[in-house]
Amino acid sequence: MESGKVAEEAGPSSGGGSGCSSASACGKGEKEGEMIQKMDDEVVGNDDCDGDDDDGDDRDGDKDNGFVPGPLIPLKEQLERDKEDESLRRWKEKLLGCLEEDLNGQMDPEVRFHSIAVVSEDLEEINAPLPVRESQKNDVLFVLKEGCHYQRKIAFTVLHNIVSGLTYSNTVWKGGFQVYESKGMLGTFAPQREPYVLTLDEETTPSGVLARGNYSAKLKFQDDDRRCHMELKYSFQIKKSS
């Protein structure tokens, strides 16, 4: 399989930004810098993810560059600052994409994934709700034709706090051997009531007799604090193009 261009963001920003939806909102220097601070180096685990990680070298690179994340501050606390200033409070709510009543003071961000879909010109959109039911974990999630171009589309909601630098990695195996891996940056997202819907990189299935058959894969999402938000293990099939 071949990876296409880097994933275009559907989120508010592409990196360590504020999660706002417009450049003008992002330009409010000191206020934004105060409101958006990163977590310290503590790695928080997730029951949906394995403890192993293949990206340790990237994290070491951050340390070599001297980058030390600052402490994460609950958004509720941020909104309560300067609360007497109505215009500033409204600006903060607009910047963060949420309302104060939606926040409970929890510090760690949470990403809830609602669905994953496969979009291809050769086939109708295939949509599967998340999380995958236990009885369906060994089922083939989708079937693709050899040599077809396709993209995965995900829907998710961010809760409690800003999730910074959300990335994904997709690793594929066939017959017990790793045959493909892709990675991409999704961006930085603020809590909001409406789900984010993102389309990942375009990819192309391989062609030929040896390429046909069943594959197993692992799709993983984590942020720049190495917090794993979801790890989806699934199967798919490549069949002969008619």
Secondary structure as GFF3:
##gff-version 3
##sequence-region A 1 242
A	DSSP	beta_strand	2	3	.	.	.	ID=ss1
A	DSSP	alpha_helix	23	26	.	.	.	ID=ss2
A	DSSP	alpha_helix	29	35	.	.	.	ID=ss3
A	DSSP	alpha_helix	56	64	.	.	.	ID=ss4
A	DSSP	alpha_helix	75	80	.	.	.	ID=ss5
A	DSSP	alpha_helix	86	96	.	.	.	ID=ss6
A	DSSP	three_ten_helix	100	102	.	.	.	ID=ss7
A	DSSP	beta_strand	110	120	.	.	.	ID=ss8
A	DSSP	beta_strand	126	129	.	.	.	ID=ss9
A	DSSP	three_ten_helix	134	136	.	.	.	ID=ss10
A	DSSP	beta_strand	140	145	.	.	.	ID=ss11
A	DSSP	beta_strand	149	159	.	.	.	ID=ss12
A	DSSP	beta_strand	163	174	.	.	.	ID=ss13
A	DSSP	beta_strand	177	189	.	.	.	ID=ss14
A	DSSP	beta_strand	196	199	.	.	.	ID=ss15
A	DSSP	beta_strand	203	204	.	.	.	ID=ss16
A	DSSP	three_ten_helix	209	211	.	.	.	ID=ss17
A	DSSP	beta_strand	213	222	.	.	.	ID=ss18
A	DSSP	beta_strand	228	239	.	.	.	ID=ss19
###
